[in-house]
Amino acid sequence: MDVMMSARARCPKTPCSREGLVVGVRTGVRRAYTLLEVLVVVAILGTAAALVVPSMSSAGNLRVQAAVREMVADITFAQSDAVAYQSRRAIVFYQGEGRYALCEVRGALIDPAVDALFDPSRPNDRYEVIWNERNTGGAAILSVDFDGDNVLIFDELGGPVETATGDRPSSGGTIRIRDAAGQTFRITVEPYTGRVLVDREN
């Protein structure tokens, strides 16, 4: 009995045999992953890859959409600026390039080198937009048609007009933008209201 008590006294918190040896304690055993745990991890990684791959492939689409959104925002700005200052505004588009300029209308002739709106955040303090090929997916202005011209003019009420000095309403027009991958978007400016619509052609 004294031997049993001394053995328990030596290892009071672990199960002991009559000889005083520790029973049920494993040493040096490594725990491995079960097949179920490995399958769960593979399923999670597969789901994540399925979500990431399409978003990476649509990066070019997002770039050209950024160029389209920028142009729509600038058209809307030119229209609201004409109303705010009660002075005509024009946008000169350069076909075949990713470039356009917002201008004041001072007479019958609109020259972006002289009439461009002041913008201190841009080069030469002129409101001229030049798309970065890398950031816009190589987007460029494919075609422009505003009453047979490449210039969109807003009068003091924000309505599109045919000429810089005339009051005849414009019949509206379109700008087509294409990126390096061949995606084409059409921006339509409606007559009278100057409302801007965007459609994807392909």
C-alpha positions as CSV (number, residue, x, y, z in Angstrom):
1,M,0.0,0.0,0.0
2,D,2.9,2.4,0.8
3,V,4.4,1.6,-2.6
4,M,1.1,2.5,-4.4
5,M,0.8,5.8,-2.5
6,S,4.4,6.8,-3.2
7,A,3.9,6.1,-6.9
8,R,0.7,8.2,-7.0
9,A,2.5,11.0,-5.1
10,R,5.2,11.1,-7.8
11,C,2.7,11.6,-10.6
12,P,-0.5,12.9,-9.1
13,K,-2.0,14.3,-12.4
14,T,-1.2,11.6,-14.8
15,P,-2.6,8.0,-14.9
16,C,0.0,5.7,-13.3
17,S,0.4,2.0,-13.2
18,R,1.2,0.1,-10.1
19,E,4.9,0.3,-10.9
20,G,4.7,4.1,-11.1
21,L,5.2,4.4,-14.8
22,V,3.3,7.0,-16.8
23,V,0.6,5.4,-19.0
24,G,-1.3,7.0,-22.0
25,V,1.2,9.8,-22.7
26,R,2.5,9.9,-26.3
27,T,5.8,11.4,-27.1
28,G,7.2,12.3,-30.6
29,V,3.9,11.8,-32.5
30,R,3.3,14.2,-35.4
31,R,-0.2,15.1,-36.4
32,A,-0.9,14.9,-40.2
33,Y,-3.7,16.5,-42.3
34,T,-6.7,14.2,-43.1
35,L,-7.9,13.7,-46.6
36,L,-11.0,15.7,-45.8
37,E,-9.0,18.7,-44.7
38,V,-6.9,18.6,-47.9
39,L,-10.1,18.4,-50.0
40,V,-11.7,21.4,-48.3
41,V,-8.5,23.5,-48.8
42,V,-8.4,22.5,-52.5
43,A,-12.1,23.4,-52.9
44,I,-11.6,26.8,-51.4
45,L,-8.6,27.6,-53.6
46,G,-10.5,26.4,-56.7
47,T,-13.4,28.8,-55.8
48,A,-11.0,31.7,-55.3
49,A,-9.3,31.0,-58.6
50,A,-12.6,30.9,-60.4
51,L,-13.4,34.4,-59.0
52,V,-10.0,35.9,-59.8
53,V,-9.4,34.7,-63.3
54,P,-12.5,36.4,-65.0
55,S,-11.7,39.7,-63.2
56,M,-8.2,39.6,-64.5
57,S,-9.3,38.9,-68.1
58,S,-11.8,41.9,-67.9
59,A,-9.1,44.4,-66.9
60,G,-8.8,45.7,-70.4
61,N,-12.6,46.2,-70.5
62,L,-12.4,48.2,-67.3
63,R,-9.7,50.4,-68.8
64,V,-11.6,51.4,-71.9
65,Q,-14.7,52.0,-69.7
66,A,-12.7,54.4,-67.6
67,A,-11.9,56.4,-70.8
68,V,-15.6,56.4,-71.8
69,R,-16.6,57.5,-68.3
70,E,-14.0,60.3,-68.3
71,M,-15.3,61.6,-71.7
72,V,-18.9,61.5,-70.5
73,A,-18.0,63.4,-67.4
74,D,-16.2,66.1,-69.4
75,I,-19.2,66.5,-71.8
76,T,-21.5,66.9,-68.8
77,F,-19.0,69.4,-67.3
78,A,-18.8,71.5,-70.5
79,Q,-22.6,71.6,-70.6
80,S,-23.0,72.7,-67.0
81,D,-20.1,75.2,-67.3
82,A,-21.9,76.8,-70.2
83,V,-25.0,77.2,-68.1
84,A,-23.1,78.4,-65.0
85,Y,-21.2,81.1,-66.8
86,Q,-23.8,81.9,-69.5
87,S,-21.1,81.5,-72.1
88,R,-20.8,78.9,-74.9
89,R,-18.5,76.0,-74.4
90,A,-17.1,73.6,-77.0
91,I,-15.3,70.3,-77.1
92,V,-12.9,69.6,-79.9
93,F,-12.4,65.9,-80.5
94,Y,-9.3,64.5,-82.4
95,Q,-10.3,61.6,-84.5
96,G,-7.8,58.7,-84.5
97,E,-6.3,59.9,-81.2
98,G,-7.1,59.6,-77.6
99,R,-7.4,63.3,-77.2
100,Y,-9.9,66.1,-76.9
101,A,-10.0,69.7,-75.5
102,L,-12.6,71.8,-73.7
103,C,-12.8,75.3,-75.0
104,E,-14.4,78.7,-74.6
105,V,-16.3,79.9,-77.6
106,R,-15.0,83.4,-78.4
107,G,-16.0,83.7,-82.0
108,A,-16.7,81.7,-85.2
109,L,-13.4,79.9,-85.1
110,I,-12.5,77.6,-82.2
111,D,-8.8,77.1,-81.7
112,P,-7.8,74.8,-78.7
113,A,-4.3,76.3,-78.6
114,V,-5.9,79.7,-77.7
115,D,-9.4,78.9,-76.5
116,A,-8.9,75.9,-74.2
117,L,-10.4,76.3,-70.7
118,F,-8.0,77.1,-67.9
119,D,-7.2,74.1,-65.7
120,P,-4.1,74.5,-63.4
121,S,-4.0,70.7,-62.7
122,R,-3.1,69.9,-66.4
123,P,0.0,70.5,-68.5
124,N,0.2,74.0,-69.9
125,D,-2.8,74.9,-67.7
126,R,-5.1,73.9,-70.5
127,Y,-8.2,71.6,-70.2
128,E,-6.9,69.1,-72.8
129,V,-7.4,65.4,-72.1
130,I,-4.8,63.0,-73.5
131,W,-5.5,59.4,-72.6
132,N,-2.6,57.3,-71.3
133,E,-2.4,54.2,-73.5
134,R,-1.6,52.0,-70.6
135,N,-4.4,53.2,-68.3
136,T,-7.1,53.2,-71.0
137,G,-6.2,50.0,-72.8
138,G,-5.1,51.9,-75.9
139,A,-8.5,53.6,-76.3
140,A,-8.8,56.1,-79.1
141,I,-11.6,58.1,-80.8
142,L,-12.6,56.1,-83.8
143,S,-15.1,58.5,-85.3
144,V,-16.8,61.8,-84.4
145,D,-19.9,63.3,-86.0
146,F,-21.7,66.4,-84.8
147,D,-23.5,67.9,-87.8
148,G,-20.6,66.8,-90.0
149,D,-18.0,68.3,-87.7
150,N,-15.6,67.1,-84.9
151,V,-16.8,69.9,-82.5
152,L,-19.6,69.7,-79.9
153,I,-20.9,73.1,-78.9
154,F,-23.2,74.0,-76.1
155,D,-25.1,77.3,-75.9
156,E,-25.8,79.4,-72.8
157,L,-28.8,77.2,-71.9
158,G,-26.8,73.9,-72.2
159,G,-28.3,72.8,-75.5
160,P,-26.2,71.6,-78.4
161,V,-26.0,74.0,-81.3
162,E,-24.7,73.6,-84.9
163,T,-22.2,76.4,-85.1
164,A,-20.2,78.6,-82.7
165,T,-22.1,81.8,-83.4
166,G,-25.5,80.5,-84.6
167,D,-28.6,79.6,-82.7
168,R,-29.8,76.7,-84.8
169,P,-30.1,73.6,-82.6
170,S,-27.8,70.7,-83.3
171,S,-29.2,67.4,-84.5
172,G,-27.0,65.7,-81.9
173,G,-24.1,63.4,-82.7
174,T,-22.0,60.5,-81.8
175,I,-18.5,59.6,-80.7
176,R,-17.2,56.1,-81.1
177,I,-14.3,54.9,-79.0
178,R,-12.3,51.7,-79.6
179,D,-9.5,50.1,-77.6
180,A,-6.6,48.0,-78.7
181,A,-8.6,44.8,-78.3
182,G,-11.3,46.0,-80.6
183,Q,-14.0,46.8,-78.1
184,T,-16.1,49.7,-79.3
185,F,-18.3,52.1,-77.3
186,R,-20.7,54.7,-78.8
187,I,-21.4,58.0,-76.9
188,T,-24.5,59.7,-78.2
189,V,-25.4,63.3,-77.4
190,E,-29.1,63.9,-78.0
191,P,-30.4,67.1,-79.7
192,Y,-32.0,69.9,-77.7
193,T,-31.3,68.4,-74.2
194,G,-27.7,67.3,-74.7
195,R,-28.4,64.2,-72.8
196,V,-25.5,61.7,-73.0
197,L,-26.1,58.0,-73.7
198,V,-23.5,55.2,-73.8
199,D,-23.8,51.9,-75.8
200,R,-21.4,49.1,-76.3
201,E,-21.3,48.1,-79.9
202,N,-19.3,44.8,-79.5
